């Protein structure tokens, strides 16, 4: 009798954990939208595992990356949007939440427990609501050729001053220090300067002071960052004005330059160069500054408010925000993309672990202008290019940044 009672109690517990649709014998089928069409096989494998655990079937239905934003908005407007969807960061996704398309998932406990405020900020509305589970981030780092460093008795730099000394040593020996150029008009800002900036202005708390106007972008920290960028630009390769972001990895990969500052998403490209002895290090802070690193929020996972299965959608997002779900998802992330959950996870591949380990002991933040200052993008690129070409000074660039900052903040009042 006791055995039968125990079995009965166990059945009752299982029933309370199952969605009502499952109890009713209905097959729950959900769809997931994404711009990551290259990941179809891996993601569907993850969703199939989830089905084995829960009985909920989720079909991965990605869109061509360049068309994702427009296609998703059209689907949501027409009531045909996916139940679950990959979420862009900041303004793009916030617009969808403000329009009523994305669920408020703030009540999922794992969000507060497993993610830092900076990670959540990329998916946070003005009212404080969280509308997506942070999924993956990318780092802005320095790739280096271990063989070239060894041949020239060089070590990974501890400070930015050390990095400049390495640049001078290599240049004196006829070796191009860096493979970076400015022809693409984005990477010199996103990867190089914004990769440097956390070492000068600090993390999220200090960034917020610039976003309120309490700090100005012509202050000592910004002028120092721009001055160090100017010093670094002296070690860009000959003809850097014509070198784009596709040329740089190739130039570095074949050994024509010792270093390349870029995003972690580029790491897979170097598989094409089997003779390359690849190493990575964080862009170092100047002497006396606390080290920082640009660990940029790239994508999250959101739920559609119009779904016919809100409970199952919420359950998936809760699992996705858990340690177990994050580990499963981490196994399927493309090279150079890293889980944003603030828990230790096992990553496959020595290089993946090496890049993620660069986060340790550093103040992490996303790209400085991404939240409130995207309208400064062109101004920043133009001034950085001008500094690299010797056509303006760090001080003049800082004044231009501060003027644009003031104009943007005034427009918000």
N, C-alpha and C positions, 0 to 999 in steps of 0.2 A: 504493500500500500504506500509506504514512504517513497519507494522508487517511482511509482506512478505519479505521486504528487510532485516529486522533483522534476519529472519530465514535463508535466503540465505547466509548472511555473516557468521552466526554460522556454517552452513554446510561447507563453504569454509575453516574456521579455523580448523574444525575437520579433513577435508581432508588433510590439510597440515601436521597434526600431525601423520597421518597414513602412514606406510611403503608403498612403491609402489606396493609390492606384494599383500598387502591387497586391495589396490585400484583396482588391476587387478583381484581380486576375487580368487587369489591363496591362498591355505591353507599353511601357513608356519609351517614346522615341524622341530624342532631341537632336538639334543640329548645332554645329559650332562654326562660326565664321572666322576667317583669318586672312592675313595678307602673306602668310608664310607657306606658299604653295610648294616650296621645295621640301617641306617637312611632312608631307602627307603620309608617307608610309610610317614614319616614327610616331607621329601623333595619333594616327588611327590605332596603332598597336597599344598605346597608352589607354585610349578610350575603350578598346576591346577588353583590356585588363579590368577597367572600371566596371564594365558590364558584367564580367565574371563575379565581381564582388557584390554588386548591387542589383543586377538585373536591368539596369537602365541603359538603353542603347543610345549612343551618341555618335552621330555621323559628322566627320570632319569635311567641311565644304569651303575650301579656301578660294580667294579671289586673286586675280593678278595684282601684285603689290601696288602698282601705280594707280590702279582703279579702285582700290579697297575703300578709301574714305567716301568717294562719291557713290559707289555701289551700295555700301552699307547704309548710307543716309537715305538713299532712294528706297531700299528695302524697308527700313524702319518707318519712313513716311507712309508707305503703302501697306503696312501691317504684315509684311512677309519676311521680316528680319529673323535671323537665327536666334535660337534660345540662349545660346552662349556665344560670346564673341571676344576676339582679341581686342584689347583696348590700347589706343595710342595714349601718350602722356599729355598732361596739361591741357592747353586750350582746346585741342581737337576733341578729346573725350569729354571734357567739361561741358562743351557745347551740347553734346548728346544727352548728358545728364540733365542740364538745365532745360532741355526740350522735353524731358519726361521719358526718355527712352531707356535709361539705365537704372537698374535697381539700386536702392540704398542698401548696402550690405554691412553697415557699420556695426550691426549687432552680432556679427560672427566673431566670437571671442578670440580666435587665433590671429586675427588681424592685429589687435593690440599686443598680443602675447609674443608673436613671432616676427614682427616687422618693425623697423625703426621709424620714427616720425618722418624722417627725410624720404624714406621709401614710399610711405603712404601719401606724402604730400603731392606726388605726381598724379594721384588719382583722388584728390580731395576737392570737394565743392566749397563754395564760399561759406555755406552754412555748416561746414565741418564734416559733412557726410562723406563716407568712403564709398566709391561706386565701382571699384575693381580691385581684384587681388593682385598685388605686385607680382610679376612673373619673372622677367629677365632684365638684366642690366649689362652694360658694356663698359669697359675701362679704356681710358686714354693713357697709353704707356709708351715706353721706348723699347723697340726691338734692337738687339745688337748682335754683331757677328763675333762669336767667341774666338774664332781663329784669328781675326784681325786684332782683337784686343790682346790675345796671347802673344802674337808676333811682335807687338809693340809695347809689351810689358805694362799693359793697362788693366786697371781694376774697375769694377762697377763704382760709379761716383757716389759719395756720401752726401755731397752738397751740390748746389747749382754751380758754385764756383769751381768745384772739381770737374763738373761736366764741361765747362768752358775751357779748362786746362786740357782736358782730353781732346776737345775740338782743335785747340791750337797745336797740340803735339802731332795729331794726325795730319793736319794741314801742312805743317812744317816738313812732314815726311812724304808729302805728295799723295796722301790718301784723303779722299772725300769724307768728311766726318758724317754728314747727313745726306739722305736721299730725298728730302722734302723739297717741294716746289710750291708755287703759288698759282699755277695756271687754272686749277679747278675752282678756285674762289670759294672754297668752303673748309677744306681740311686745315689750312693754316690757322683758321679761327677755332673750329670745333676740336681738332685733335691737338694742335700745338698750344695756342694761347690759352684756351679754356682748360686744357689739360694741365697747364702750369698754374692757373689762377688759384686753386685751393691752397697752394703753398704760400700765397701772399695775403689773401683776404680771409682765409679760414673756411669753416663749413657753413651749415645751414643758418645758424644763429647770426653770424656776421653778414651772410648774404641778405638776410631779412632787413638789416639796417640800411643797406643800399636800396632795397625795394620800397622802404618807407621814406627814403630821402635823408635819413639821419646821417648817413655816410655818403660822400660824393665820390664819383669815379675819377676825380682828379686829386684824390688824397695821396698820402705817401705810399700806401700799399699798391695802388694802381700804377703810380709813376714808377715804382720799383719793378713791378711786374713787366711793364712795357720797356723799361730800360734793359732788363735781363733778356727780354725777347729780342731787342735790338742787338744785344751782344751775341745772342745765339744765331741770329740771322746772318752774321758774318761767316758762318760755317755752312751755309747752304751751298749746294753744288754749283759749279759753273753752269750758267744758262738756266738757273732755277726759275726764272720768269716763265719759261716754256714747259716746265716739268709739271705734269698733272698727277692726280692720285692713282692713276693706273701705271704711270711710268715709275713712280717711287718704289713700289714693292718689287718690280722687276730689277731696277737698278740695285737695290739692296740685296735681292735674292741671288744675283750673279756675282756679288762681292765687289761691286764698284763703289760702294759706300759702307761705312762701318756701322751706321745707325739709321733708324727710321722711326720717327714719332708718328704714331697712328692709333687707330682703335683696335681693341682686342678682336673685333670681327674679321680683321685681316689675317689672323693667324693661319687659317686654312690655306691661304694662297701660297704660303711658304713650303707647303708639302710638295710643290712642283720643283723645288730646288733641293734635291737630296744631298748635295755637297755642302749645303749651308749648315754651319754649327750655330743654331739659333739660341739666343738667350733673351731674357726680358728684365727690365728694371723699371721702377716708378720714376717719373720725372722728379728729380730731387728738389728739396726746398733750399732756398738760400741759407747760408749759415746764420743761426740764431732764430730761424722761423720754425714753427711746428710743421711737420710734414702732413700734407694732404694728398688726396687723390680724387680725380674725377671718375666716379662710379655712377654712370648715367642710366637712369631708369629708361628702359626702351619699350617695354610692353607689359600689359596686365591682362587679366581675364574678367569680363563683366557679364552680367545677366540682363536679359531683355525684360522690361516691365510687362510687355504684352504676351509673354509666354503662357501657354496653357498649362504648364507644369512648374509653377513657381517654387514649390517645395523641393522638387528634384533638382532644379537649377541651383537653388540655395545650398542644397546638400553637396552638390558637386563643388561649388565654390568653397564651402567649408573644408571639404577634403583637400582641395587644391591648396588651401592656406595652411594645412597641417604639415607636420614634419614628414609623415608618410607620403602624402601627395606630392610635396615639394621634391622629395628624393626621387620618386618615380618620374616626375617631369624633368628633373635635372639630368636624368640619364638620356633624355631625348633632345636636349637643347643642341642647336647647331654650334659648331666650334666658335669660340669667342664670345658666347652669350652665357651669362652666369646667373644662378638663382639669387633672388633678392631677399629670401628668407634669412632671418638673423639667427640661424642655427647651423651647426656643423653638418655638412653633407659630403658624401663620397662622390667625387667626380672622376670619370674615366679619362685617362690620358695625363701624362706627366706635365705637359705644357699647360693644360687647362688648370691643373692644380697650382702650377708655378705662378700663373697670372693672377688667379684668385688670391693666392697667398700675399700678393703685393698690398692687399687691403689692410693687412694686420698692422696695428699701431698707428694708423693714419686717420685724419679727419676726412670722412667721405662726404661728397656732395655731388649732385647732378650738375649739368652744364649751367654756368652762372646765369646766362640770359634766358634760359628756357621758360621760366615761369612768367616773368613780368616784362622782360626786355627784348622780346624777339624782334621788335621794330628797330632795334639797334644793329641787327645782323649785318646789313650792308655797310653801315657806317664803320663797324668794327673791322670787317674784312678789308674795306678800302684803306683804312688807316694802317692796318698791319702790313698790307702789301706795300704801302708807301714807306713805312719804316724799313722794310726789307730792301727796298730799292734805294734807300737813302734820300727820299724826297720829303720826309717830315721827321720830327723829333718825337721821342716818347712823351715829352711834356705837352706838345701841341696835340698829340693824339688823345692824351688824357683830358685836355680841355674840350675836345670834340665829344668825347664820351660823356663828360659831365653835362654838357649842354643838351645832348640828346636825352640823357637821364632826366634832367629837369623838365624838358618838354613832355616826355611820356608821363611823368608823375603829375604834371599840371593838367594834362588832358583827362586824368582819372578823377580829378576833384569835382 
